[in-house]
Amino acid sequence: MAPQRATLLDVARRAGVSRTTASFVMSGRTDMRISAQAQERVRHAARELDYRPNLMARSLRTRLTRTIGLVSDTIATEPFAGELIRGSLATALQREHLLFIGETEGDASVEKRLVEDMLDRGVGGFLYASMYTRETRLPPVLRGLPLVLLNCLTQNRKVPAVLPDERAAGRTAARTLLAAGHRDRIWLVGESPAGVYAGRERRLGIEEILSRAQLTLAGTVDCLWWPEPSYAAVRECLLARARPSAVICLNDRVAMGANQALTEAGLAVPRDVSLLSFDDSDLASWLRPQLTSIAIPHFDLGRRAVELLLSDQPAQGVHRVAMPLRERASVGPPAAATR
């Protein structure tokens, strides 16, 4: 037989206080005159008894189930973005909420049915998440509900959205190369059309910092964000152009292909060419030399989205989360400076 679960009354008796006092302490109420000693006794008793609040009983009293729904396209099945879910889940649990996760693979009918099913089960608020940072249309079924957009945004900036700060990451990339001494022959590899949000923002940040230093990119190598097209495009450019001093790749997969093309051309990273990228996926630490990359802060994105959703103050607008630089061995001084 399973051991009987400790109740709030058990905690109150162990602490020598009333059930009401124990309830105020465990719910975090700070507007009641409860001595610090009594509060500590209640918390100590809760730890001793392994007390956990009965969320179902609370939901029956308050009509709030303390549950959040995370609706995404493909995040749940992509290992790269698993930290986003972990950040959302950890923060929800910290706030005594449960997180329901549903994936639609971009199917609008599945999305509608999923949200309606969650609403039927008492979900009180939603995170609407995208695997890739993009502008999206808000599904009609979510309009008017407590909602935070995660890694996506809509034209209606009143809907709160949490995004990685891609433009600031581009600035970081450019500053990193300038600090290493690179002033010219900097290539950018990967497509960055207006419709590719991350690519567009990263490029704008790079160009902003270079412009302040009265510099420009020496060349752009347009290719899909995968190793094979990157390898082919960089290989072709190495045959037709002057050798780069540094290469900025718009993600780690692109960097993998570029690294292979540089190696085949007899160029060593970072002795001959510095290589810098974005995303900080597993590839960044697998490549040799290990790749300097600017990370997508998946955990912090999930954490921030849940915080906004559960905040007492209504949120609006775009909330950007900093993308940290992971410095490794692929960036060095320009080859000319080492001679």
PyMOL commands that set and color helices and strands:
alter all, ss='L'
color gray80, all
select helices_A, chain A and resi 8-15+19-26+36-49+55-62+75-77+79-94+108-120+140-142+166-179+197-212+227-240+252-264+282-286+298-310+335-338
alter helices_A, ss='H'
color red, helices_A
select strands_A, chain A and resi 67-72+98-103+125-135+147-153+161-164+186-189+219-221+246-249+274-279+292-295+318-321+325-326
alter strands_A, ss='S'
color yellow, strands_A
deselect
rebuild
show_as cartoon
